[in-house]
């Protein structure tokens, strides 16, 4: 079970890194998408992911 937990932790870290890189690479497009979506769940999720470590 210890190995499974380490594997899942690595997958989560890799996913977070990939998501952060995707957001950096597509920031202009994401800004265009979120502009008309003020105070929505999606906009809040994008903002949160941009500010999270």
C-alpha positions as CSV (number, residue, x, y, z in Angstrom):
1,X,0.0,0.0,0.0
2,X,2.9,2.3,0.7
3,X,4.1,2.0,-2.9
4,X,0.6,2.8,-4.2
5,X,0.4,5.9,-2.1
6,X,3.8,7.1,-3.4
7,X,2.7,6.4,-6.9
8,X,-0.6,8.3,-6.5
9,X,1.4,11.2,-4.9
10,X,3.7,11.3,-7.9
11,X,0.8,11.3,-10.3
12,X,-0.9,14.2,-8.5
13,X,2.4,16.2,-8.5
14,X,2.8,15.5,-12.3
15,X,-0.8,16.5,-13.0
16,X,-0.4,19.8,-11.0
17,X,2.8,20.6,-12.9
18,X,1.2,19.8,-16.2
19,X,-1.8,22.0,-15.4
20,X,0.4,24.9,-14.3
21,X,2.4,24.6,-17.5
22,X,-0.8,24.4,-19.6
23,X,-2.2,27.5,-17.9
24,X,1.1,29.5,-18.5
25,X,1.2,28.4,-22.1
26,X,-2.5,29.2,-22.8
27,X,-3.0,32.2,-20.5
28,X,-4.2,34.6,-23.2
29,X,-6.8,32.1,-24.5
30,X,-8.0,31.3,-20.9
31,X,-8.2,35.1,-20.2
32,X,-10.5,35.4,-23.3
33,X,-12.7,32.5,-22.1
34,X,-13.0,33.7,-18.5
35,X,-13.6,37.4,-19.3
36,X,-17.4,37.0,-19.8
37,X,-17.6,34.6,-16.9
38,X,-17.2,36.9,-13.9
39,X,-17.8,35.2,-10.6
40,X,-18.5,31.7,-12.0
41,X,-17.1,28.4,-10.7
42,X,-14.9,28.0,-13.7
43,X,-13.4,31.4,-13.4
44,X,-12.8,30.9,-9.7
45,X,-11.1,27.5,-10.4
46,X,-8.8,29.1,-13.0
47,X,-7.9,32.0,-10.6
48,X,-7.3,29.5,-7.8
49,X,-5.1,27.3,-9.9
50,X,-3.0,30.3,-11.0
51,X,-2.4,31.4,-7.4
52,X,-1.8,27.9,-5.9
53,X,1.7,26.7,-5.5
